[in-house]
């Protein structure tokens, strides 16, 4: 008689948690990439007027640049966030 081996063992779950942990830092990086493109492209003139070290919350305005490359980065960010959420939910992980 064959033995049933659980696919989702402790090692599997630990590896999955590591993957989720690594993926979780990427959305912030994508935000940064989008802002860097915006302030060197469509927001270049605005950026020139800002003093060095000025902090600004771009919020939803980053979604309204009209730059297709920025849109793609932000789309990737949303897809990644949804994937992370699904990985956690599908495996009932609390992290």
Secondary structure, 3 states (H helix, E strand, C coil): CCCCCCCCCHHHHHHHHHHHHHHHCHHHHHHHHHHHHHHHCCCHHHHHHCCCCCCCCCHHHHHHCCCHHHHHHHHHHHHHHHHHHHHHHHCCCCC
